[in-house]
Amino acid sequence: MCLSIPSKVVKISDDRTMCTVDTMGVQRDANLMMMGDDEIQVGDYVLLHIGFVMNKIDEKEALISLDTYKEILEIMDENDRRKTILDDDECPNRGE
């Protein structure tokens, strides 16, 4: 299953090539090389694909999407929730 869950940028590396994002409580590193210089700042919401930040999205839209995902994830246990978020990085069907 492919999900595109908005993730909040919580840290950017000094060389600005990598960032740490928080996806509903799960933090992971993401590559910023697909984005323009200084396009992404700490606190921005982004969408990822196979570990790369692909889009910056509006905070209001991100929060609406996150509320919907929270409703879905509330019925999953912690392991299923973590697996769903991490599997999203490996989704083979995204972008088709």
Secondary structure, DSSP 8 states (H G I E B T S, - for coil): ------EEEEEE-TTSSEEEEEETTEEEEEE-TTS-TT---TT-EEEEETTEEEEEE-HHHHHHHHHHHHHHHTTS-HHHHHHHHHHGGG-SSTT-
